[in-house]
Amino acid sequence: MARPRKPLLSRDRIVDTALALIDAEGLDAVSTRRLAAELGVSGPSLYNHVKGKDEILDAVADTVVGQVDLSMFDAASGDGAGAGVDWRTALLTWARSYRAALAAHPNIVPFLARGPGRRPAGLRMADAVFGAMVGAGWPPAQATRIGALMRYFVAGSALGSFARGFVDDATAYDPADYPHLGQAHLLADHQQQVDEGAFETGLTALVDGLALQYEQMRVS
């Protein structure tokens, strides 16, 4: 019988393996030597597809950002008239998709926080957000700030869990020392509800605040 063939080495396989490794063990786990071992190939063979670790991390980061839905910006209009999607709805929908992509791969977030660099998916996202805000009537400088503000907020919300930061031990929160933390030991059991609720509360507050600025700008 013929021996089973190993899957051919490809850039996609390298990136997928690197992402799985980052998800499981963090950014520091990625090296060309480790990836070669995980893929069952010799180290030099990786360099037929990628130049090195930096290019692999860039590709992984762009793969994650490529999962973010940007279609709402194609339909965004300045004031919500007609069949278009208004800029507020577009921001809300995009931010939720963006957070979902990052929350699924939180270990890559510190690398993504450096900015899009030359990564195509990251640049497409920055272009889409900026273009939609300018198209809605925001001055370019303020559109840039809105894009930055939303990136800070979404990345921060995906980086860690507020609820998971509290231990599941009521004795850790002595009411003599922490009179308002009597229920803090229950937070970890409600992590998703707390963290997603906090994200939605903050997101709504941000966009509502921007909407007030927008209306003031339009009448001034």
N, CA, C and O of each residue as an XYZ file, in Angstrom:
880
protein
N       0.844     -1.204      0.000
C       0.000      0.000      0.000
C       0.879      1.254      0.000
O       1.939      1.289      0.626
N       0.417      2.274     -0.712
C       1.175      3.518     -0.748
C       1.095      4.210      0.604
O       0.065      4.172      1.277
N       2.189      4.839      0.987
C       2.206      5.569      2.250
C       1.386      6.854      2.107
O       1.415      7.502      1.060
N       0.646      7.221      3.178
C      -0.144      8.457      3.101
C       0.770      9.653      2.859
O       1.836      9.766      3.465
N       0.349     10.522      1.988
C       1.140     11.706      1.704
C       0.897     12.773      2.762
O      -0.235     12.962      3.207
N       1.954     13.469      3.165
C       1.792     14.598      4.069
C       1.157     15.757      3.294
O       1.425     15.932      2.105
N       0.322     16.541      3.965
C      -0.222     17.718      3.278
C       0.915     18.616      2.815
O       1.903     18.795      3.527
N       0.773     19.172      1.635
C       1.812     20.035      1.105
C       1.958     21.277      1.987
O       0.966     21.842      2.448
N       3.194     21.688      2.213
C       3.447     22.889      2.977
C       3.027     24.099      2.151
O       3.335     24.189      0.963
N       2.335     25.009      2.780
C       1.889     26.213      2.092
C       1.890     27.370      3.082
O       1.970     27.172      4.294
N       1.803     28.560      2.551
C       1.733     29.744      3.418
C       0.495     29.682      4.316
O       0.557     30.034      5.494
N      -0.636     29.231      3.746
C      -1.864     29.137      4.540
C      -1.699     28.161      5.703
O      -2.154     28.440      6.813
N      -1.054     27.022      5.462
C      -0.839     26.049      6.544
C       0.056     26.637      7.626
O      -0.182     26.426      8.816
N       1.073     27.365      7.221
C       1.975     27.979      8.194
C       1.218     28.991      9.051
O       1.358     29.008     10.274
N       0.422     29.826      8.405
C      -0.329     30.856      9.132
C      -1.365     30.222     10.054
O      -1.504     30.639     11.204
N      -2.087     29.229      9.568
C      -3.093     28.557     10.403
C      -2.452     27.886     11.612
O      -3.004     27.930     12.712
N      -1.302     27.270     11.419
C      -0.605     26.606     12.520
C      -0.090     27.634     13.518
O      -0.163     27.423     14.729
N       0.427     28.738     13.012
C       0.914     29.797     13.897
C      -0.229     30.383     14.720
O      -0.064     30.640     15.912
N      -1.384     30.596     14.096
C      -2.531     31.137     14.824
C      -2.989     30.173     15.916
O      -3.295     30.599     17.029
N      -3.036     28.892     15.608
C      -3.427     27.892     16.611
C      -2.439     27.886     17.773
O      -2.832     27.738     18.930
N      -1.162     28.048     17.461
C      -0.133     28.071     18.499
C      -0.273     29.314     19.374
O      -0.149     29.232     20.596
N      -0.530     30.456     18.754
C      -0.731     31.697     19.506
C      -1.966     31.588     20.385
O      -1.938     31.993     21.547
N      -3.045     31.048     19.845
C      -4.269     30.875     20.638
C      -4.009     30.013     21.869
O      -4.527     30.289     22.950
N      -3.205     28.971     21.697
C      -2.983     28.017     22.785
C      -1.933     28.480     23.787
O      -2.075     28.250     24.988
N      -0.869     29.137     23.294
C       0.276     29.395     24.164
C       0.751     30.839     24.185
O       1.591     31.189     25.014
N       0.245     31.680     23.306
C       0.657     33.078     23.286
C       1.694     33.387     22.224
O       2.223     32.489     21.569
N       1.974     34.673     22.067
C       2.882     35.139     21.017
C       4.291     34.587     21.154
O       4.948     34.297     20.155
N       4.756     34.440     22.388
C       6.135     33.996     22.599
C       6.370     32.559     22.130
O       7.514     32.140     21.958
N       5.296     31.812     21.926
C       5.448     30.419     21.503
C       5.841     30.294     20.035
O       6.288     29.233     19.597
N       5.677     31.369     19.280
C       5.924     31.293     17.838
C       7.398     31.502     17.525
O       7.997     32.506     17.910
N       7.958     30.549     16.829
C       9.301     30.654     16.258
C       9.320     29.783     15.016
O       8.503     28.873     14.882
N      10.231     30.050     14.119
C      10.294     29.224     12.911
C      10.640     27.781     13.266
O      10.159     26.851     12.620
N      11.460     27.594     14.274
C      11.825     26.228     14.686
C      10.605     25.489     15.225
O      10.371     24.329     14.885
N       9.825     26.174     16.076
C       8.639     25.532     16.653
C       7.612     25.235     15.569
O       6.997     24.169     15.569
N       7.427     26.167     14.652
C       6.458     25.943     13.585
C       6.871     24.786     12.685
O       6.035     23.984     12.269
N       8.157     24.705     12.389
C       8.641     23.594     11.565
C       8.347     22.264     12.243
O       7.931     21.304     11.596
N       8.569     22.216     13.569
C       8.290     20.989     14.311
C       6.800     20.660     14.282
O       6.420     19.505     14.090
N       5.957     21.678     14.473
C       4.510     21.451     14.468
C       4.028     20.966     13.101
O       3.094     20.169     13.012
N       4.664     21.448     12.053
C       4.256     21.094     10.693
C       4.939     19.837     10.177
O       4.580     19.313      9.122
N       5.934     19.353     10.934
C       6.640     18.145     10.525
C       7.539     18.348      9.328
O       7.680     17.460      8.487
N       8.160     19.539      9.250
C       9.051     19.833      8.127
C      10.381     20.337      8.669
O      10.520     20.576      9.868
N      11.342     20.494      7.792
C      12.620     21.068      8.195
C      12.493     22.586      8.247
O      11.707     23.179      7.507
N      13.267     23.204      9.119
C      13.204     24.644      9.278
C      13.388     25.421      7.990
O      12.590     26.312      7.699
N      14.416     25.114      7.206
C      14.654     25.876      5.973
C      13.486     25.844      4.991
O      13.323     26.771      4.199
N      12.677     24.793      5.032
C      11.576     24.714      4.066
C      10.532     25.805      4.304
O       9.810     26.182      3.381
N      10.449     26.313      5.534
C       9.508     27.399      5.805
C       9.844     28.638      4.984
O       8.959     29.384      4.564
N      11.141     28.840      4.766
C      11.576     30.072      4.109
C      11.274     30.086      2.613
O      11.526     31.084      1.938
N      10.745     29.000      2.102
C      10.243     29.012      0.730
C       8.894     29.730      0.646
O       8.427     30.073     -0.440
N       8.272     29.952      1.821
C       6.933     30.541      1.859
C       6.874     31.837      2.652
O       6.055     32.702      2.344
N       7.715     31.994      3.660
C       7.740     33.202      4.492
C       9.189     33.585      4.762
O      10.084     32.740      4.735
N       9.410     34.872      5.024
C      10.761     35.349      5.249
C      11.233     35.111      6.684
O      12.433     34.993      6.932
N      10.304     35.041      7.617
C      10.694     34.842      9.001
C       9.535     35.089      9.946
O       8.389     35.207      9.513
N       9.829     35.168     11.230
C       8.796     35.280     12.257
C       7.950     36.536     12.084
O       6.727     36.474     12.215
N       8.574     37.669     11.795
C       7.813     38.917     11.666
C       6.762     38.813     10.563
O       5.634     39.276     10.733
N       7.122     38.220      9.457
C       6.160     38.070      8.369
C       5.039     37.111      8.759
O       3.889     37.306      8.365
N       5.368     36.087      9.525
C       4.343     35.138      9.982
C       3.354     35.838     10.904
O       2.143     35.671     10.759
N       3.863     36.618     11.848
C       2.967     37.331     12.770
C       2.111     38.344     12.029
O       0.929     38.499     12.335
N       2.699     39.041     11.050
C       1.907     39.968     10.239
C       0.780     39.236      9.523
O      -0.348     39.726      9.465
N       1.085     38.071      8.982
C       0.073     37.308      8.254
C      -1.018     36.795      9.187
O      -2.196     36.791      8.827
N      -0.627     36.363     10.387
C      -1.619     35.910     11.364
C      -2.526     37.072     11.761
O      -3.749     36.928     11.791
N      -1.928     38.215     12.064
C      -2.710     39.380     12.455
C      -3.681     39.784     11.355
O      -4.834     40.114     11.633
N      -3.224     39.760     10.118
C      -4.093     40.155      9.010
C      -5.198     39.140      8.774
O      -6.294     39.499      8.343
N      -4.914     37.871      9.055
C      -5.952     36.845      8.939
C      -7.078     37.112      9.928
O      -8.253     36.984      9.586
N      -6.721     37.480     11.147
C      -7.739     37.775     12.162
C      -8.542     39.012     11.771
O      -9.771     38.991     11.833
N      -7.871     40.079     11.372
C      -8.570     41.301     10.982
C      -9.419     41.057      9.739
O     -10.464     41.685      9.564
N      -8.975     40.149      8.879
C      -9.744     39.832      7.680
C     -11.094     39.200      7.978
O     -11.948     39.120      7.095
N     -11.298     38.749      9.214
C     -12.578     38.171      9.608
C     -13.609     39.237      9.984
O     -14.788     38.927     10.156
N     -13.163     40.500     10.113
C     -14.068     41.581     10.512
C     -14.936     41.992      9.329
O     -14.439     42.212      8.224
N     -16.229     42.093      9.574
C     -17.180     42.496      8.536
C     -17.080     44.005      8.308
O     -17.211     44.785      9.251
N     -16.849     44.413      7.069
C     -16.773     45.832      6.713
C     -17.908     46.251      5.783
O     -17.953     47.394      5.328
N     -18.814     45.335      5.505
C     -19.845     45.609      4.502
C     -20.755     46.766      4.896
O     -21.314     47.432      4.025
N     -20.911     47.016      6.187
C     -21.797     48.095      6.627
C     -21.305     49.461      6.174
O     -22.101     50.386      6.013
N     -19.998     49.593      5.968
C     -19.474     50.885      5.524
C     -19.764     51.142      4.049
O     -19.850     52.294      3.623
N     -19.914     50.084      3.276
C     -20.272     50.254      1.873
C     -21.651     50.881      1.739
O     -21.927     51.610      0.786
N     -22.525     50.584      2.720
C     -23.900     51.064      2.648
C     -24.125     52.338      3.463
O     -25.223     52.895      3.452
N     -23.076     52.807      4.177
C     -23.257     53.953      5.069
C     -23.497     55.231      4.279
O     -22.880     55.472      3.241
N     -24.412     56.041      4.799
C     -24.682     57.352      4.221
C     -24.536     58.400      5.311
O     -24.388     58.059      6.484
N     -24.577     59.641      4.942
C     -24.300     60.709      5.896
C     -25.325     60.834      7.001
O     -24.945     60.984      8.162
N     -26.629     60.779      6.684
C     -27.630     61.081      7.711
C     -28.680     59.986      7.856
O     -29.692     60.183      8.528
N     -28.447     58.838      7.233
C     -29.393     57.739      7.376
C     -30.587     57.845      6.447
O     -31.501     57.026      6.538
N     -30.611     58.838      5.548
C     -31.747     59.000      4.654
C     -31.790     57.858      3.644
O     -30.762     57.275      3.302
N     -32.987     57.552      3.178
C     -33.140     56.518      2.157
C     -32.787     55.146      2.682
O     -33.007     54.827      3.850
N     -32.223     54.327      1.777
C     -31.964     52.932      2.119
C     -30.587     52.729      2.739
O     -30.247     51.614      3.132
N     -29.787     53.795      2.832
C     -28.435     53.658      3.356
C     -28.413     53.370      4.843
O     -29.412     53.527      5.545
N     -27.251     52.947      5.303
C     -27.037     52.730      6.728
C     -26.363     53.974      7.281
O     -25.351     54.410      6.732
N     -26.893     54.563      8.355
C     -26.279     55.773      8.879
C     -24.953     55.442      9.568
O     -24.727     54.292      9.946
N     -24.092     56.417      9.733
C     -22.745     56.198     10.240
C     -22.747     55.626     11.649
O     -21.848     54.867     12.012
N     -23.775     55.992     12.468
C     -23.822     55.467     13.837
C     -24.059     53.962     13.814
O     -23.374     53.210     14.507
N     -25.028     53.527     13.018
C     -25.313     52.093     12.907
C     -24.108     51.356     12.346
O     -23.787     50.251     12.784
N     -23.440     51.973     11.374
C     -22.262     51.336     10.789
C     -21.171     51.142     11.839
O     -20.555     50.079     11.903
N     -20.929     52.168     12.664
C     -19.913     52.045     13.710
C     -20.270     50.953     14.712
O     -19.413     50.155     15.094
N     -21.517     50.915     15.135
C     -21.961     49.912     16.109
C     -21.794     48.499     15.550
O     -21.268     47.615     16.226
N     -22.243     48.296     14.321
C     -22.185     46.963     13.715
C     -20.747     46.523     13.504
O     -20.385     45.381     13.786
N     -19.922     47.451     12.999
C     -18.504     47.139     12.784
C     -17.798     46.822     14.093
O     -17.043     45.852     14.162
N     -18.026     47.615     15.128
C     -17.348     47.409     16.407
C     -17.670     46.040     16.991
O     -16.799     45.395     17.573
N     -18.894     45.600     16.844
C     -19.274     44.283     17.363
C     -18.580     43.168     16.587
O     -18.123     42.189     17.178
N     -18.500     43.314     15.267
C     -17.800     42.314     14.460
C     -16.309     42.322     14.774
O     -15.683     41.266     14.860
N     -15.746     43.501     14.944
C     -14.331     43.667     15.259
C     -14.007     43.002     16.599
O     -13.028     42.264     16.714
N     -14.837     43.269     17.606
C     -14.586     42.671     18.916
C     -14.708     41.151     18.863
O     -13.913     40.443     19.481
N     -15.693     40.650     18.134
C     -15.876     39.202     18.035
C     -14.634     38.540     17.447
O     -14.213     37.483     17.915
N     -14.046     39.160     16.420
C     -12.845     38.600     15.800
C     -11.676     38.606     16.776
O     -10.935     37.626     16.861
N     -11.501     39.707     17.518
C     -10.390     39.794     18.457
C     -10.614     38.916     19.688
O      -9.675     38.298     20.191
N     -11.849     38.862     20.170
C     -12.141     38.055     21.354
C     -11.919     36.573     21.093
O     -11.637     35.812     22.019
N     -12.044     36.160     19.835
C     -11.800     34.759     19.483
C     -10.310     34.437     19.494
O      -9.925     33.271     19.576
N      -9.463     35.481     19.410
C      -8.006     35.281     19.367
C      -7.311     36.358     20.218
O      -6.522     37.140     19.688
N      -7.591     36.409     21.518
C      -7.089     37.521     22.343
C      -5.568     37.603     22.432
O      -5.025     38.678     22.687
N      -4.880     36.496     22.227
C      -3.417     36.528     22.368
C      -2.719     37.305     21.248
O      -1.561     37.697     21.392
N      -3.417     37.524     20.142
C      -2.814     38.289     19.043
C      -3.064     39.785     19.212
O      -2.465     40.590     18.499
N      -3.936     40.169     20.139
C      -4.323     41.576     20.284
C      -3.138     42.494     20.579
O      -3.057     43.565     19.979
N      -2.202     42.125     21.485
C      -1.066     43.032     21.711
C      -0.276     43.328     20.437
O       0.229     44.438     20.268
N      -0.168     42.364     19.558
C       0.535     42.593     18.289
C      -0.290     43.498     17.382
O       0.253     44.398     16.741
N      -1.599     43.264     17.325
C      -2.475     44.091     16.504
C      -2.512     45.528     16.993
O      -2.711     46.452     16.204
N      -2.322     45.721     18.297
C      -2.411     47.064     18.875
C      -1.331     47.996     18.353
O      -1.429     49.210     18.530
N      -0.308     47.457     17.717
C       0.756     48.299     17.159
C       0.290     49.069     15.937
O       0.943     50.029     15.526
N      -0.821     48.667     15.352
C      -1.324     49.343     14.161
C      -1.273     48.445     12.941
O      -0.719     47.347     13.004
N      -1.846     48.895     11.822
C      -1.959     48.032     10.641
C      -0.667     47.849      9.860
O      -0.545     46.904      9.082
N       0.312     48.753     10.059
C       1.554     48.624      9.304
C       1.289     48.565      7.804
O       0.657     49.461      7.244
N       1.775     47.504      7.157
C       1.541     47.298      5.719
C       0.542     46.179      5.459
O       0.406     45.721      4.325
N      -0.159     45.735      6.499
C      -1.046     44.582      6.336
C      -2.305     44.969      5.559
O      -2.999     45.907      5.949
N      -2.611     44.267      4.471
C      -3.735     44.654      3.605
C      -5.081     44.716      4.308
O      -5.817     45.688      4.137
N      -5.423     43.693      5.098
C      -6.740     43.692      5.750
C      -6.844     44.828      6.759
O      -7.889     45.469      6.870
N      -5.764     45.077      7.492
C      -5.767     46.173      8.448
C      -5.910     47.517      7.764
O      -6.627     48.390      8.253
N      -5.238     47.692      6.646
C      -5.334     48.947      5.904
C      -6.709     49.116      5.271
O      -7.236     50.227      5.218
N      -7.296     48.011      4.785
C      -8.655     48.099      4.233
C      -9.640     48.530      5.310
O     -10.548     49.317      5.044
N      -9.466     48.017      6.523
C     -10.368     48.393      7.607
C     -10.204     49.865      7.960
O     -11.196     50.577      8.117
N      -8.964     50.328      8.087
C      -8.733     51.736      8.394
C      -9.309     52.630      7.300
O      -9.904     53.669      7.586
N      -9.130     52.226      6.063
C      -9.647     52.996      4.934
C     -11.169     53.045      4.951
O     -11.763     54.090      4.684
N     -11.804     51.910      5.266
C     -13.265     51.850      5.267
C     -13.856     52.734      6.357
O     -14.819     53.461      6.113
N     -13.283     52.676      7.562
C     -13.796     53.481      8.665
C     -13.606     54.967      8.375
O     -14.539     55.758      8.509
N     -12.397     55.336      7.979
C     -12.107     56.743      7.704
C     -12.980     57.261      6.563
O     -13.553     58.347      6.653
N     -13.074     56.478      5.493
C     -13.872     56.908      4.345
C     -15.334     57.101      4.686
O     -15.961     58.050      4.216
N     -15.888     56.208      5.503
C     -17.299     56.313      5.881
C     -17.543     57.525      6.761
O     -18.564     58.199      6.621
N     -16.608     57.812      7.676
C     -16.798     58.963      8.559
C     -16.692     60.277      7.780
O     -17.491     61.190      7.988
N     -15.710     60.369      6.889
C     -15.585     61.574      6.074
C     -16.806     61.710      5.157
O     -17.334     62.807      4.971
N     -17.245     60.588      4.591
C     -18.417     60.605      3.736
C     -19.675     61.038      4.468
O     -20.599     61.582      3.862
N     -19.709     60.795      5.782
C     -20.873     61.185      6.584
C     -20.822     62.647      6.982
O     -21.787     63.179      7.532
N     -19.696     63.301      6.707
C     -19.606     64.723      7.020
C     -18.644     65.092      8.124
O     -18.504     66.272      8.446
N     -17.963     64.095      8.725
C     -16.972     64.411      9.743
C     -15.734     65.011      9.079
O     -15.321     64.553      8.014
N     -15.134     66.042      9.705
C     -13.858     66.552      9.189
C     -12.802     65.452      9.231
O     -12.832     64.617     10.136
N     -11.874     65.425      8.284
C     -10.874     64.352      8.247
C     -10.122     64.151      9.552
O      -9.879     63.012      9.951
N      -9.748     65.239     10.228
C      -9.009     65.095     11.484
C      -9.847     64.371     12.532
O      -9.342     63.508     13.249
N     -11.131     64.725     12.619
C     -12.000     64.081     13.594
C     -12.310     62.646     13.183
O     -12.453     61.776     14.042
N     -12.417     62.390     11.888
C     -12.629     61.017     11.415
C     -11.457     60.132     11.819
O     -11.647     58.973     12.188
N     -10.245     60.677     11.748
C      -9.063     59.931     12.182
C      -9.145     59.620     13.667
O      -8.832     58.506     14.089
N      -9.564     60.597     14.463
C      -9.676     60.389     15.917
C     -10.742     59.348     16.238
O     -10.572     58.546     17.156
N     -11.832     59.358     15.491
C     -12.900     58.377     15.729
C     -12.387     56.971     15.454
O     -12.650     56.049     16.227
N     -11.654     56.803     14.350
C     -11.086     55.488     14.056
C     -10.149     55.025     15.152
O     -10.182     53.863     15.556
N      -9.306     55.941     15.640
C      -8.370     55.596     16.716
C      -9.117     55.268     18.001
O      -8.807     54.280     18.667
N     -10.101     56.096     18.350
C     -10.885     55.877     19.557
C     -11.551     54.511     19.550
O     -11.506     53.790     20.547
N     -12.166     54.153     18.434
C     -12.856     52.880     18.364
C     -11.881     51.710     18.451
O     -12.181     50.687     19.066
N     -10.709     51.868     17.830
C      -9.713     50.796     17.897
C      -9.219     50.609     19.329
O      -9.076     49.476     19.790
N      -8.956     51.714     20.040
C      -8.531     51.601     21.436
C      -9.574     50.851     22.261
O      -9.253     49.948     23.034
N     -10.837     51.254     22.075
C     -11.909     50.683     22.885
C     -12.120     49.199     22.586
O     -12.221     48.384     23.503
N     -12.185     48.855     21.304
C     -12.443     47.458     20.932
C     -11.277     46.564     21.332
O     -11.487     45.493     21.902
N     -10.056     46.989     21.042
C      -8.893     46.172     21.382
C      -8.790     45.980     22.888
O      -8.499     44.878     23.355
N      -9.024     47.038     23.648
C      -8.965     46.921     25.102
C     -10.017     45.973     25.650
O      -9.753     45.219     26.586
N     -11.209     46.010     25.068
C     -12.285     45.143     25.554
C     -12.012     43.674     25.255
O     -12.484     42.790     25.970
N     -11.242     43.417     24.189
C     -10.952     42.039     23.802
C      -9.707     41.488     24.480
O      -9.475     40.279     24.479
N      -8.905     42.379     25.061
C      -7.610     41.968     25.598
C      -7.717     41.163     26.879
O      -6.885     40.292     27.134
N      -8.715     41.437     27.677
C      -8.834     40.714     28.938
C     -10.272     40.703     29.418
O     -11.160     41.269     28.782
N     -10.485     40.056     30.539
C     -11.823     39.940     31.104
C     -11.858     40.604     32.478
O     -11.114     40.220     33.380
N     -12.714     41.587     32.627
C     -12.896     42.223     33.940
C     -13.409     41.211     34.951
O     -12.900     41.124     36.068
N     -14.419     40.448     34.555
C     -15.044     39.507     35.485
C     -14.078     38.424     35.940
O     -14.098     38.022     37.103
N     -13.235     37.953     35.032
C     -12.311     36.877     35.373
C     -11.197     37.348     36.306
O     -10.450     36.537     36.853
N     -11.094     38.656     36.480
C     -10.066     39.194     37.352
C     -10.378     39.066     38.833
O      -9.525     39.360     39.670
N     -11.584     38.632     39.169
C     -11.976     38.453     40.564
C     -11.995     36.961     40.904
O     -12.479     36.147     40.118
N     -11.476     36.615     42.057
C     -11.378     35.209     42.441
C     -12.716     34.699     42.962
O     -13.528     35.454     43.496
N     -12.915     33.421     42.794
C     -14.152     32.770     43.230
C     -14.016     32.347     44.686
O     -14.042     31.158     45.004
N     -13.873     33.330     45.563
C     -13.651     33.064     46.987
C     -14.176     34.253     47.784
O     -13.553     35.314     47.817
N     -15.325     34.065     48.423
C     -15.963     35.160     49.151
C     -15.077     35.710     50.267
O     -15.195     36.881     50.625
N     -14.190     34.878     50.821
C     -13.345     35.337     51.935
C     -12.293     36.353     51.472
O     -11.688     37.040     52.295
N     -12.079     36.446     50.164
C     -11.090     37.406     49.661
C     -11.598     38.840     49.735
O     -10.831     39.788     49.571
N     -12.889     38.990     49.982
C     -13.496     40.318     49.960
C     -14.148     40.614     51.318
O     -15.369     40.698     51.444
N     -13.298     40.765     52.302
C     -13.752     41.063     53.667
C     -14.508     42.392     53.658
O     -13.951     43.411     53.249
N     -15.771     42.395     54.104
C     -16.558     43.634     54.077
C     -15.942     44.760     54.901
O     -16.238     45.933     54.673
N     -15.085     44.405     55.861
C     -14.406     45.448     56.630
C     -13.436     46.232     55.751
O     -13.200     47.419     55.974
N     -12.880     45.556     54.755
C     -11.938     46.208     53.843
C     -12.591     46.659     52.539
O     -12.243     47.700     51.980
N     -13.549     45.852     52.064
C     -14.182     46.119     50.770
C     -15.701     46.058     50.934
O     -16.332     45.081     50.531
N     -16.285     47.098     51.524
C     -17.711     47.051     51.859
C     -18.649     46.934     50.659
O     -19.821     46.599     50.829
N     -18.157     47.201     49.456
C     -19.028     47.171     48.285
C     -18.753     45.986     47.360
O     -19.304     45.924     46.260
N     -17.916     45.052     47.787
C     -17.556     43.916     46.932
C     -18.100     42.588     47.466
O     -17.491     41.539     47.258
N     -19.228     42.633     48.142
C     -19.792     41.422     48.722
C     -20.187     40.362     47.706
O     -20.265     39.182     48.045
N     -20.439     40.772     46.450
C     -20.831     39.826     45.409
C     -19.722     39.610     44.383
O     -19.940     38.946     43.370
N     -18.541     40.159     44.634
C     -17.471     40.105     43.637
C     -17.038     38.682     43.313
O     -16.611     38.403     42.193
N     -17.146     37.777     44.290
C     -16.714     36.398     44.043
C     -17.625     35.678     43.051
O     -17.283     34.592     42.584
N     -18.773     36.260     42.722
C     -19.700     35.646     41.772
C     -19.447     36.091     40.334
O     -20.010     35.519     39.401
N     -18.609     37.100     40.152
C     -18.427     37.667     38.819
C     -17.871     36.659     37.820
O     -18.306     36.615     36.669
N     -16.912     35.851     38.258
C     -16.280     34.902     37.337
C     -17.293     33.929     36.733
O     -17.118     33.471     35.604
N     -18.347     33.613     37.480
C     -19.373     32.699     36.969
C     -20.267     33.355     35.923
O     -21.033     32.683     35.232
N     -20.157     34.666     35.819
C     -20.997     35.400     34.866
C     -20.121     36.217     33.921
O     -20.476     37.327     33.525
N     -18.972     35.649     33.569
C     -17.976     36.370     32.791
C     -18.535     36.919     31.483
O     -18.395     38.109     31.199
N     -19.158     36.071     30.699
C     -19.637     36.513     29.391
C     -20.673     37.617     29.527
O     -20.621     38.616     28.809
N     -21.614     37.439     30.447
C     -22.665     38.427     30.653
C     -22.085     39.771     31.088
O     -22.499     40.819     30.593
N     -21.130     39.739     32.012
C     -20.523     40.975     32.518
C     -19.698     41.656     31.438
O     -19.855     42.851     31.187
N     -18.821     40.895     30.802
C     -17.906     41.487     29.834
C     -18.626     41.988     28.589
O     -18.327     43.078     28.101
N     -19.563     41.212     28.073
C     -20.301     41.662     26.900
C     -21.215     42.831     27.249
O     -21.400     43.742     26.442
N     -21.786     42.803     28.449
C     -22.625     43.921     28.880
C     -21.818     45.197     29.026
O     -22.279     46.278     28.659
N     -20.609     45.070     29.562
C     -19.742     46.241     29.702
C     -19.366     46.800     28.328
O     -19.353     48.014     28.125
N     -19.063     45.904     27.394
C     -18.720     46.349     26.042
C     -19.884     47.103     25.412
O     -19.694     48.181     24.849
N     -21.076     46.548     25.503
C     -22.239     47.191     24.897
C     -22.539     48.531     25.564
O     -22.912     49.490     24.887
N     -22.381     48.606     26.885
C     -22.617     49.864     27.591
C     -21.637     50.936     27.118
O     -22.029     52.065     26.824
N     -20.369     50.570     27.050
C     -19.365     51.525     26.614
C     -19.524     51.915     25.154
O     -19.388     53.084     24.795
N     -19.814     50.928     24.313
C     -19.971     51.196     22.880
C     -21.130     52.168     22.642
O     -21.001     53.121     21.873
N     -22.249     51.921     23.299
C     -23.407     52.803     23.145
C     -23.083     54.210     23.622
O     -23.446     55.193     22.975
N     -22.397     54.304     24.761
C     -22.034     55.618     25.294
C     -21.112     56.370     24.332
O     -21.275     57.571     24.116
N     -20.148     55.654     23.759
C     -19.228     56.287     22.817
C     -19.965     56.821     21.590
O     -19.790     57.977     21.204
N     -20.777     55.983     20.991
C     -21.451     56.390     19.760
C     -22.502     57.459     20.031
O     -22.686     58.366     19.219
N     -23.196     57.362     21.171
C     -24.156     58.415     21.528
C     -23.437     59.749     21.729
O     -23.929     60.799     21.315
N     -22.272     59.697     22.367
C     -21.499     60.916     22.562
C     -21.035     61.502     21.240
O     -21.070     62.718     21.054
N     -20.601     60.650     20.322
C     -20.202     61.124     19.000
C     -21.401     61.717     18.250
O     -21.256     62.695     17.516
N     -22.579     61.124     18.438
C     -23.772     61.632     17.769
C     -24.104     63.050     18.242
O     -24.539     63.885     17.449
N     -23.898     63.318     19.532
C     -24.116     64.666     20.052
C     -23.135     65.648     19.418
O     -23.516     66.747     19.014
N     -21.869     65.241     19.334
C     -20.871     66.095     18.692
C     -21.236     66.359     17.237
O     -21.077     67.470     16.731
N     -21.727     65.318     16.578
C     -22.082     65.423     15.164
C     -23.207     66.434     14.965
O     -23.150     67.271     14.065
N     -24.220     66.349     15.806
C     -25.357     67.283     15.686
C     -24.914     68.711     15.965
O     -25.352     69.640     15.286
N     -24.044     68.894     16.963
C     -23.535     70.238     17.271
C     -22.730     70.782     16.100
O     -22.804     71.966     15.772
N     -21.955     69.891     15.475
C     -21.142     70.300     14.324
C     -22.035     70.728     13.156
O     -21.722     71.680     12.442
N     -23.139     70.020     12.972
C     -24.010     70.290     11.820
C     -24.747     71.615     11.963
O     -25.050     72.268     10.964
N     -25.035     72.015     13.196
C     -25.810     73.247     13.389
C     -24.918     74.470     13.598
O     -25.395     75.605     13.584
N     -23.619     74.228     13.791
C     -22.713     75.354     14.038
C     -22.257     76.016     12.747
O     -21.491     76.978     12.784
